[in-house]
Amino acid sequence: MKNNTISIALDGPAGVGKSTIAKALALELGYSYVDTGAMYRAVTLFALENNIPIDADHQQTMLELAMRKEFRFIFSDGLFQVYFGDRDITDEIRSLEVTRNVSYVAALPAVRAGMCALQRNMAADANVVMEGRDIGTVVLPDATYKFFLTASVEIRARRRYLELSARGISVSFEDLCREIAARDNLDSSRSHAPLRKAPDAVEIDTTDMNIEEVVARILSYME
């Protein structure tokens, strides 16, 4: 990455508000926004659509399928869209089926290595706010600023519940709590690039904070 670019790594578990906060931060600073989770969700979507088993034996097939088309991220005026080739998959990658499988796809070493290379290229020539699970530890270990967001499982499940309800998707709050706890365990225990806080990252507990307060806290550390 060029020395004159600025990179902000935003890591944390599922449902902590990374995407919303990262988008707001990028908009405030005029930086590019990269949602790395969306990339893994895109691979997951295409694996499911093409009936590719989500396991280690098929990870190379999964990656090759995903790499046949170009990822495009369009971020303008606070709106974020994901394209895979010419297909807008912004809403499709947020389906419950994708959500329930994405952690398994993201744990596959070949998929993770391929996505990591793409993510580093995205940060090579532009100021970026990049959010995910291993940005500050693996993807951009020399990021200019690193932040690790946390919140209780219940609060994260509540946020996800409200998000899904707003989209007309009915789901049990108790089921969401169990799924988020399971994702936490899978993300933090996987052998390749597990979810963990970088030693030099600033940790921010967002449990009792709104988006504006979190963004303001991050900006205060950057002054």
N, C-alpha and C positions, 0 to 999 in steps of 0.2 A: 504494500500500500504506500502511496506517495506520502512524503513527510508533510506536505502542506494541506492534506485533507484531515478532516475531523470525523471521528467515528464514535458513536455512542452505543454501547452494548447494554441491552435491557433484557435481563434474564428473569425467570421465575416459573413457578408451576402453573398447571392448567387453571384457568378461570380467575387469575389474579388481576386481570385488567391490562395486561401488557399491550395488546393491540390498540385499545382505545387510548391509552396513555402515550404510546409511541407515536401514533398518528397525530395526537394533539401537540406533542413535543416537536415533531418534524414540521408541522404547519407553523408553529410559533417561530422556529429557527430558520425556516426556508430550506430544510435539508430533505434529501431523498429518504423515503421510508421503505424498509424491507421487512416483510413478515415472513420469516423463515418457516414458521409453522405451516403457512399456506402452501409452501413448496412440498412439504411432506404430505399434506392433505391432498395435493394434486396427484402425487404418485399413488397414494392410497386409493383415490377415486378411480384412476385408470386401471389399477390392479383389480379392483372389485368389478369394474365394468367388463374387463377382459377375462374374468374368472381365473386369475392367476393366484395360486395359493400363497398366502402371506406367511412365508417361512424362509429359513436360511437357504434352502435348496433352490429357491426361485428368486432370490434377491437380485441377481445379475439380470435376469429376464425383466424383472420389474423396473430396474434402472434403465436398461436399454430402451424399453417402451417409453418411459418418461422423457428420455433425452432425444427422442425422434422429433419432438416439436419444441418450439422455443417458448420458454416462460416469459411472459410480459406482465409487468406490474405497473399499473397506471395510478398515480396518486396526484389528485388535483383538487384544491379547495376543500380538503378534508375528506374527500371521497376516495375509497380504495377499491380497485378492481383487479382481478387476476384473470389472465388469459393464458390458455394453453394452445399455441398456434393462433387460430382465429376464433377460437371458442371461448366465450365468457363463462368461467366456472366459479365466479365469485360466490354465488349462493350454493351451488352444488357441493363445494368442498366443506360446507358447514353442516351437512346433513348428519343425523344421528349415527347412521351406519359408518360414515367416514370417521366421525369422532370416536367411535368405539373401536376402530381398528388402527388409527394413525400412530399410536404409541408403539405398536408392534412393528409397523413399517419403519418408523424412525429409529428403532433399535437395531436394524440390520446394517452391518458395517459397510457393505458395498453401496447401499443407498445413501448412507450418511456421508461417505467419502465423496460421492458424486455431487450431492447437494452442497457440501462444504466448499468445494471448488467453485461452484457457481456463485455462492454467497460472497466469497472473497473477491471474485471478479467484480461483483456489484459494488463493493466498497473500495475498489482500487482507484477510481478517478473522481469520486464525488463525496461530499460530506453526507453521512448517513446516520439515521437512527435505525438500528437493526435489533429486532427482538426475537427471542427464541428460548431455548433451554441451555445451550452451550456456547453462546456467542462470546462471552468474556473469557471462557476457559479454553475453547478449542478453535472456533471460527476466527475470532479476532482477539487473540490473547494480548495484543499490544494496542487495543482500543484506547482512544484518548480518554474516554470516561466509561466507567462500568457501574451499573446499578443492578441490584438484585431485589425484586419485589416479592413480598410475601403477604399472606392473608389467611385467616382460618378457613378450614374446609367448608364450614357452614356458610360463611359469607361468600365464598367463591361459588358454591352451589346455588345460592340465592341469586347471584348476578347472572349465572348461566340460565337459571330458571326464568328470570325476567326477560332475558334476551330471546329465549326460545318462545316464550309466550307471546312476545311482541311480533314474532314471525308466524304465529298461529300454530305452533307445534306444542302438543300436549305431552307432558312428561311428568313423572312423579318426582317430587323434591327429594324424597328418601333415596330413590334410585340414583339421582344425580350425585348425592353425597357419597354413595357407595362407589360410583364410577370415578369420581374425582379422586377419592382416596386410593382406588386401585391404580389410577394413572400416576399418581404421586409415587407409589411404590415401584411401578414398572419404570418410570422415567429416572428415578434416583438409584435403582439397583442394577440397571443394564450395564453390561461390561464395557460397552463402547460409548464414550462421550456421555456419561451420566449427568443428570441434572445436579448441579452443585454450585455453590456460591464461589466466585473467584476470590482469592485471598485479598485482592486489592479493590474489590467491589464495595460500594456503599449499599447497605441493606436498608430497605424502606418497607415498613409494615403498613399496608394500605387498608387494613381492616376497618378503621374508623375515619378514613379519608375519602374525599371525593376526587374526581379527576383533576380539577383545577388545583387542588391542594397538593396532589402528588407532583404535577408538572411544575408548580412553583417550588417545591422542595428540590426537585432535580436541578432546576435552573439556578437555585441558590448555591448548589455545590459547584456549579460551573463558572461562577463569577470570579 
